[in-house]
Amino acid sequence: MSTLSYPFPYLTAGLFGSALLMTIPTVGASSDSGCPKFEETSHGSGMPLSKEAKPATTYCVEAHRYSKNEQAKRPKGNVSSQRKDHLSQNESWDETQGFTLNDALGLPSWVTLTMEERVRYEGYATPWIKGNQSGQYAVPIQTVVWGEAWLTDEFRLGAEFWDARQYGSSNPDALNNSIVNAGNFSQIYGAYLGRNVFDSHLDSETKAGQMIMDLGSHRLFGYSSYRNVQTNQFVGVQNRIREESGEWDLLTFAVIPENILPNTSVALLHNNVVWNRPQTDTYYTGFMVTKSIMKDTLSELYLFYLSEGPTNPLERKLYTTGFRVNKSPKKGEYDFELETIGQTGSARISSTANIESVGSVMQHVSGGYTFNLPWDPRLLLQWDYSSSHFDSLYSTTSFEYGPNDILGFFTRNNLNTPGYHIYLEPDHNISIMVANRFWWLADSGSTMGWAAAKLVDTSGKSGSYLGQTWELNVRWNALDNVQFQAGMQILMKGQFALYAPGAPTDHSNVDFFYTATEFHF
C-alpha cells in the first residue's frame, strides 16, 4: 500500500480542529505556510528603499518579494518581530483583520499581541534519499504567540513563544529539529530605538537578548516561512544605524547560535519539551551595509565570521563575504538581482573527517519582468551556482528551491541550476506561483555529491545531472483571519539521482504535495 494512504485521518482531524478554532476568539493560527508572505520589497537588513517604499506581498513558495496590491489582506502574525521595521517606520503588511487579540482583550495601544496556528499535511511516496525504501509523510502543527510592549517611546520588550509539533510521521528516523521544537521561546529581547542621535541625523536601534535574524537575500540568514521551526535563533546583541532619509543602513551583530532541541529520534517523535540552549563554544559576528544606489535599487556589502569550537562536529571557522544589487519588481518594468558570495576558512565535512581548508563561491543571477496585464503576470529567470563545500550558514532555501521540512531536495552546495518562476494574482486575495528548474552538480566527483540525498560518486561515472523539478503553489486569503494553501513539487530524476551508488531502485518521479490551513489573530 502506498505510504500516502495512511495519514488522511490525521489530516482530516487537523483541518476539522482548525475549523473549530474559527469559533474561538482567543485562539489564532499561523500565517506561516509554504510561502514567505509579507516580506518587504527590499530586505537588506530590514531597510526599505526609502521612506516612500511600499510594503510588499510575497509569492509562494517563499518567492521573491513583489509589491503589487497594497490592499491585499496581510496578517500581522508572529513574523512582525522580523518584518515590522520600527527603525524605518515601515510596516511590512497592513493590519486589516476584522478580529484581533488586541481588540478582543482591550489591550492598550502600546502593547501588541498575536496568536497563530497552522495545520499542514505533507507527503511523498517515491524514495530519493540513499538507504530509503519508501516515501514519507507528516502532519506538522505550529502554534506561535508573539507580543511586544513599548515601556517608553524608545524602549520595548518582546517575546515569541513557539510550539512546533508533528503527528503521524511515517519515518521517525527522518524527523529533525527543523520540524519539531515543542514549547520553546524563540525570542526574548529588549530593544532601544533613538531618533536623530546627538543631532547627527542618524537613527539607531540596539536589540539584545534571544532573537531570530533575517538579513539580506535570505541566502545566508533566512526566516523560512515553510519550516515548522525557525532554526536561525541566536543569543546576543545587534545594532543598526540608519540615515534619516533611508539612503543607507549599517547593521552589526555579535551573537551565539542556539542548539535547537531535542535532537534524538525518540524525543522528536513524542514531541518532548526540551529547552533550547546556546552553543557553549561558538560565536558569530559581522556587518552588513545597505545603500540605495538609484530609484528602487539597493546594494548590500557584508562580511560574516563564524567560529565553532571542537564540541561542534563540523568545527567551522568561516569568513563569508559578498555583495548584492537588487532592483525591486514593479508593474510594467524590468527587475534584476545579482549576488556574489565568497567563503574561506576551515571546516570538516563530517564529524569523522579531518579539518580541511575551505575556498568556495556562490553566485546568483536573476532578471524578471512584470507585465501590465490582467492578473499582473511576472516572469523571473534565475541561475544559481554553488561550488562544492559552500556552506550557506543559517539560510533558507524554500523561497527558491521548494519546500523543505521532510522534503528539501537541494541546498546551496555543489549545485548548478538554471530555472524560471511565473507569478500570477487573479484576485488580490489569491496568488499563484509556477516554477521549473534544472539541476546539475557543480562537481560530479566531489566528496559532497548530492548532499540532501546523501548520494556521492567520487569517480564521476554517474554524471552530474540530478533532474528537473516542477513546482506549483496556490494561496487563498479566504477571510481576514483565515488562509488556505496547497502546493506540490515534482522531481523528475536525472542520471545521478538514478544511478549513483546507493540510489533508490524506484526510478519513478518524486511527487510531493502539501495542504495547509492557517489562522491568525
Number of C-alpha atoms within 10 A of each C-alpha: 5 10 15 17 10 14 19 13 10 16 22 12 12 22 19 13 12 21 15 11 16 16 9 9 13 14 20 27 28 30 33 30 30 30 28 24 26 28 27 28 28 31 21 29 24 26 32 30 30 19 14 10 17 20 25 25 25 23 29 33 32 26 24 25 23 24 22 20 16 14 11 18 21 22 30 28 27 26 24 20 20 18 22 20 17 14 21 21 11 20 20 26 24 16 14 15 16 10 13 24 18 15 14 11 11 9 12 10 10 12 15 19 22 26 25 25 25 27 28 25 25 25 23 24 19 24 22 28 21 18 14 17 15 17 22 22 25 26 25 26 23 28 26 27 23 23 19 20 17 17 11 9 10 12 16 18 18 21 22 25 19 23 22 25 25 23 19 18 20 19 16 17 12 14 22 20 22 19 25 31 31 26 19 18 20 25 20 19 18 20 18 18 19 16 16 13 12 9 8 10 12 17 22 21 19 19 20 19 18 25 28 21 20 24 19 23 21 19 21 19 19 23 25 27 24 23 24 28 26 22 24 23 24 24 22 19 20 21 18 22 20 24 17 19 14 21 18 22 25 21 23 19 19 18 22 23 25 20 18 24 21 21 16 14 16 13 16 25 21 14 20 17 17 16 14 18 14 18 18 14 14 20 20 18 18 18 19 23 21 29 23 21 16 11 11 18 18 25 23 24 18 19 18 20 19 20 18 21 15 11 12 14 15 19 21 24 21 22 19 23 19 18 18 20 21 24 22 21 26 20 17 13 13 17 19 18 19 16 20 15 21 17 22 18 17 18 22 19 17 11 13 9 11 11 15 12 13 20 16 19 22 24 17 18 17 18 18 22 18 22 16 13 10 10 16 18 18 24 17 20 18 18 17 18 21 24 21 26 22 23 24 20 17 17 21 28 24 26 25 21 24 28 31 21 20 23 21 14 20 20 20 25 24 28 26 21 20 19 20 18 21 19 23 19 20 12 15 15 18 19 21 21 23 20 24 18 20 19 20 22 24 20 20 24 18 18 17 21 26 29 19 16 19 14 23 22 21 16 11 15 14 20 19 24 19 23 18 18 22 18 22 20 24 22 24 16 20 12 13 20 25 22 24 20 21 20 24 21 24 18 22 18 20 20 15 25 26 21 18 22 15 16 22 21 15 13 16 15 18 19 18 22 20 21 22 25 25 25 28 30 30
